[in-house]
Amino acid sequence: MHLAAADQHRRAVAFRRLHQGPGAFVVANPWDAGTARLLTQAGFSALATTSAGLAFALGRPDGANRVDRDETLANVRTIVAATHLPVSADLESGFGATPAEVADTIRLAAEAGLVGGSIEDATGSPDDPIFPLEAAVERVTAAVTAARKLPFPFTLTARAENFLYGRRDLADTVRRLQAYQEAGADVLYAPGLPDLEAVRSVCGAVGQPVNVLAGGSGPMLSVAQLTEAGVRRISLGSVLPRLALAGLVGAAEEILSKGVFDFARAALPYADVNARFGRSDDSADPTVGGSR
């Protein structure tokens, strides 16, 4: 399915407006067409892909360069086709060694139907996991330049990955986000912030909307708490696919260790699931779903 230009523009404008408040919105993270449809029906206002969810679905661990650009964009196309909502994507570090390759990724992402995407400053090298600031800024600048050439407002998110790689340096994280803001990023994101005070520090130090990862290894903060701290967007990352996998692993262990099937009581009824996937309105009608 090729997304019509008018539809992509509509989704792009809707996504950009969500970042203008008031308050924070939650962007849900599907990992395939089926989960995209279910999350659309649930009433979320936007979706974003999860690199971890895709890696797990392919039977791989998550990590830089575990899934390549072609695989990522193929997954994007199925998700975009399954929903009328705006879709952004985890584009990892841009799938390239050079700023020009990062720019190509943004162009290809738009061709796949995306209206937003994130570029992180992780190198993929265990010995030196974070790009030097100057190189990271060059990559964000290339992504921003490519995004600005598109015929719709592509929302570019720049990610500072320090805390995910054991670099618990809030000052450097803030410095990086400020540099990415100066380079033109529309949204700023530092996954793994340790507490609400760190979230407040980041939000207070930048002028662009801030995305915060919820439900991770840090404190379980509510939408209200994050909104009060100044957050504009809340993402779930790999939480939903890990929750689904927890159900599967728990069921398998119950069968093999106890020889019982009590887990089946928590399963959605077959007819209910079939009916949800049988609906056609949620992927075609822009008035269905939204912020219910």
C-alpha positions in Angstrom: 0.0 0.0 0.0 1.3 3.4 -1.0 0.1 6.2 1.3 -1.6 9.0 -0.6 0.2 12.4 -0.3 -2.9 14.1 1.2 -3.3 11.4 3.8 0.4 11.5 4.8 0.2 15.3 5.1 -2.9 15.0 7.3 -1.2 12.5 9.6 1.9 14.7 9.7 0.0 17.8 10.8 -2.0 15.8 13.3 1.2 14.4 14.8 2.9 17.8 15.0 -0.2 19.3 16.7 -0.2 16.6 19.4 3.2 18.0 20.6 1.7 21.4 21.1 -0.3 20.3 24.1 -1.9 21.0 26.4 -0.4 18.3 28.5 1.3 15.1 27.4 0.1 12.4 25.1 1.1 8.7 25.0 2.3 7.3 21.8 1.8 3.5 21.7 4.4 1.2 20.2 3.2 -1.6 18.0 5.5 -4.1 16.5 3.4 -5.5 13.6 0.2 -4.8 11.7 -2.0 -6.7 14.2 -0.8 -4.8 17.2 -1.1 -1.5 15.3 -4.8 -2.3 14.6 -5.5 -3.2 18.2 -3.8 -0.1 19.5 -5.6 2.1 17.0 -8.9 0.6 18.1 -8.0 1.2 21.8 -8.0 4.9 21.1 -4.4 6.1 21.0 -3.8 9.2 19.0 -0.5 8.2 17.4 1.8 5.1 17.0 5.5 4.7 17.0 7.5 1.5 16.1 9.8 -0.2 18.5 13.1 -1.6 17.3 13.2 -4.0 20.2 9.7 -5.3 19.4 10.6 -5.9 15.8 13.9 -7.6 16.8 12.1 -9.9 19.2 9.5 -10.8 16.6 12.3 -11.8 14.2 13.9 -13.9 16.9 16.8 -11.6 17.6 18.1 -9.7 20.6 17.6 -5.9 20.5 20.7 -3.8 19.8 22.3 -1.5 17.3 22.4 -3.0 13.8 20.6 -6.2 14.8 17.8 -5.3 12.3 18.8 -3.5 9.1 17.1 -0.6 7.4 15.3 -2.7 4.8 13.7 -4.9 7.5 12.8 -1.9 9.6 11.1 -0.1 6.7 9.3 -3.2 5.6 7.8 -3.4 9.1 6.9 0.3 8.9 4.9 -0.2 5.8 2.7 -2.9 7.3 2.1 -0.7 10.4 1.3 2.4 8.3 -1.1 0.4 6.2 -2.9 -1.0 9.3 -3.9 2.3 10.8 -5.2 5.8 9.9 -3.1 7.3 12.8 0.2 9.1 12.5 3.1 6.7 12.6 6.6 7.6 13.8 9.5 5.1 13.9 12.5 4.2 15.9 15.2 4.6 13.2 18.0 3.7 15.6 21.2 5.6 14.7 20.1 6.2 11.1 21.4 2.9 9.7 24.5 4.5 8.3 28.1 5.4 9.2 27.9 8.9 7.6 25.5 11.8 7.9 24.6 11.4 4.2 23.4 7.8 4.9 21.3 9.1 7.9 19.7 11.7 5.5 18.9 8.8 3.1 17.2 7.0 5.9 14.9 9.9 6.6 14.0 10.2 2.9 13.2 6.5 2.7 11.3 6.6 5.9 9.0 9.2 4.5 8.5 7.2 1.3 7.4 4.3 3.6 4.6 6.4 5.0 6.1 7.7 8.2 5.5 11.2 9.5 8.2 11.2 12.1 11.2 9.3 13.3 14.0 9.3 15.9 17.8 9.3 15.4 19.9 8.3 18.3 23.6 9.0 19.1 24.6 5.4 19.8 27.4 4.0 17.7 26.7 0.3 18.0 30.2 -0.3 19.3 30.5 -1.8 22.8 33.9 -0.2 23.3 32.7 3.3 22.4 28.9 3.3 22.5 28.1 7.0 22.1 29.1 9.3 19.2 31.3 12.3 20.1 29.1 15.3 20.4 30.3 16.9 17.2 29.7 13.8 15.1 26.3 13.3 16.7 25.3 16.9 15.9 26.4 16.4 12.3 24.1 13.4 12.0 21.1 15.1 13.5 21.7 18.1 11.2 21.7 15.8 8.2 18.5 14.2 9.4 16.8 17.6 10.0 17.9 18.9 6.6 16.4 15.9 4.8 13.2 16.2 6.9 12.8 19.9 5.9 12.9 19.0 2.2 9.8 16.8 2.5 6.4 18.1 1.4 5.0 17.7 4.9 6.1 18.4 8.5 8.2 15.4 9.4 8.7 15.4 13.1 12.4 14.6 13.8 13.3 13.3 17.3 16.9 13.4 18.5 17.9 10.9 21.2 20.7 11.1 23.7 21.5 7.6 24.7 23.8 8.1 27.7 21.7 6.5 30.4 20.9 3.4 28.3 24.7 2.7 28.0 25.6 3.2 31.7 26.7 6.8 31.3 24.7 8.4 34.1 25.8 11.9 33.2 22.8 14.2 33.3 24.9 17.3 32.5 26.3 15.8 29.3 22.8 14.4 28.4 21.4 17.9 28.7 24.3 19.4 26.8 23.6 16.9 24.0 19.9 17.6 23.8 20.5 21.3 23.7 22.9 20.8 20.8 20.4 18.7 19.0 17.8 21.4 19.5 20.2 23.9 18.0 20.6 21.6 15.1 16.9 21.7 14.5 15.4 18.6 16.1 11.6 18.9 16.7 11.5 16.6 19.8 14.2 15.7 22.3 14.5 12.4 24.0 16.8 10.9 26.6 15.6 7.3 27.4 16.4 5.9 30.8 16.3 9.0 32.9 16.5 7.8 36.5 13.8 9.9 38.3 11.3 12.7 38.1 13.9 15.3 39.1 16.0 14.3 36.1 12.9 14.6 33.9 12.3 18.1 35.2 15.9 19.1 34.6 15.7 18.0 31.0 12.4 19.7 30.3 13.6 22.9 32.0 16.8 23.0 30.0 15.4 22.8 26.5 12.7 24.7 24.5 11.4 21.9 22.3 9.0 19.1 23.3 10.5 16.3 25.4 9.7 12.6 25.0 10.0 10.4 28.1 10.1 6.6 28.2 7.5 5.2 30.5 7.3 1.7 32.1 11.0 1.0 31.8 13.5 0.2 34.5 13.1 3.6 36.2 10.3 4.8 38.5 6.7 4.2 37.4 5.6 7.7 36.8 2.1 8.6 35.8 0.9 10.7 32.8 -0.1 13.4 35.3 3.3 13.4 37.0 5.1 13.6 33.7 2.8 16.3 32.4 3.5 18.4 35.5 7.2 18.0 34.9 6.9 19.5 31.4 6.8 16.4 29.3 4.9 16.6 26.0 5.2 13.0 24.7 5.3 9.7 26.5 6.4 6.5 24.7 6.3 2.9 25.9 9.3 1.5 24.0 9.6 -2.3 24.4 7.2 -2.6 27.3 4.2 -3.9 25.3 6.1 -6.6 23.4 7.8 -7.7 26.6 4.4 -7.9 28.3 3.1 -10.1 25.5 6.2 -12.3 25.7 5.8 -12.5 29.5 2.3 -14.0 28.9 3.6 -16.5 26.5 6.6 -17.6 28.6 4.4 -17.8 31.7 1.9 -20.0 29.8 4.7 -22.3 28.5 6.2 -22.7 32.0 2.8 -23.5 33.5 2.1 -26.2 30.9 5.6 -27.8 31.3 6.0 -27.5 35.0 2.4 -28.1 36.3 0.6 -29.7 33.4 -2.3 -27.3 33.7 -3.8 -24.6 31.4 -5.1 -22.0 33.9 -3.4 -19.2 31.9 -6.1 -19.7 29.2 -8.6 -17.9 31.4 -6.8 -14.6 30.8 -6.8 -15.0 27.0 -9.1 -12.8 24.9 -12.0 -14.9 23.5 -11.4 -16.2 20.0 -14.5 -14.6 18.7 -13.5 -11.2 20.2 -10.1 -11.2 18.6 -11.5 -12.4 15.3 -14.0 -9.6 15.4 -11.4 -7.0 16.2 -9.3 -8.0 13.2 -12.4 -8.2 11.0 -13.2 -4.5 11.5 -12.3 -2.4 8.5 -13.2 1.1 9.8 -10.2 1.6 12.1 -7.6 1.5 9.3 -9.5 3.6 6.7 -11.6 6.2 8.5 -9.7 9.2 10.0 -12.6 9.9 12.3 -12.4 6.6 14.0 -10.0 6.2 17.0 -8.3 9.4 17.8 -8.0 10.4 21.4 -10.8 8.4 22.9 
